[in-house]
Amino acid sequence: MKVNKSKLFKIAHAILKKGEAENFSKALKSAWKAIKVYSLMLVGNVEFTFKKVNGEIRHAIGTLFNLSYIKNNTGDGDTKHADVICFWDCEKEAFRSFKAATLI
């Protein structure tokens, strides 16, 4: 699994800038978790858990594998929302997203 380190550091900086981590070390740890899930979703279905904005814990099975949306939208220019990971929810059959810092 090859990790896009540029995307990793963009996520970590976005987490730190939004105050979702105490220091860069913790932001980088959250970013690593998110980038691992993201990388695995590129090759298949992944089961993961995150905390929703309303505080509810959500278990999801998501993928980015074989989706034309991802292939056509490869730009990573938006650093304002770099910490938001979008995915295809296999259970609800719709696109969903979560903040990288909320991944459990």
N, C-alpha and C positions, 0 to 999 in steps of 0.2 A: 504494500500500500504506500504510494508516493504521496507525501503531504505537501500541499501548497503553502510554503512558509510565509509568503507575502500575505495570503488570506488569513493565516493564523495570527500574524501580528496586527493586521487591521482589526480583527475581531477583538484581540486583547486590548488594543488601544481604545476601541469603542466602549468596551466594558468598563475600563478605568475612567474614561471621560464622563460616562453617564453615572459614575459613582456606585456601580454595582459590585465593586471590589475595593478592599481596603488599600491594596498596593498592587504594583505591576505583577508581582509573583503570583498572587491569587488570581488576577485577571488572566494571566497566561495559562494557569492551571485550568480555568474554566474554558478558555479558548481551545486548549488541547482536547478536552472532552468533546467539545462541539465539533471540532474538525475531524476527529476520529469517527464520530457518528456520521458526519457529512460524507466522508470518504467511503465509508462502508455502504451508505445509501446509493452511491454512484454505481455500485456493482450488484446490488440486490436489496432485499427487504431487511430492515433492521428494527429490532424491538428496543425501545428506550422509554424513559420516564422524564417528565419535566413538570415544573410548577407553573400553572396558568396565572395570568394577571390577577384573577379574582382569588387566588390562593389555593385553588383546587389542584390536587395532584392528578396528572393525566398520563396514562400508559398509552403508548402509540406504537403502531407498526407502520413505518414509513419507507419510501423509496424515492430515488431519483433516476433509477435505472430505466433506460429505453423510453424516455419522455422527450417528445419533440420540443416542448417548452424550454427545457434546459439547454438543448443543443442550439436553439435559436437565440437564447438570451444568456450569453456567456460573459457579458461585461461585468467587471467588478468595480466599476467607477464610483459607485455610491458608497462612500465611507461613512455617511451619516447613519446608515442602518446596517453597517457591516456585521453587527452582532445578532442580526435576525436571520435565522436559518429557515428557509422555505422548503417544504417537502410534500410529496403526495401521500396522503393518509390512506392506507390500504383498507382500513375498516370503514371509514366514512366515504371513501371514493371521492375525495376532493382535496384541493391544495390547502394546507395549513402551515402555520409557522410558529416558532418559539424563539425566545431570546436565549442566546448561548449561556448566559449566566444562570439561567433557571434550570439547566439540565442537571438531573440527579444521577 
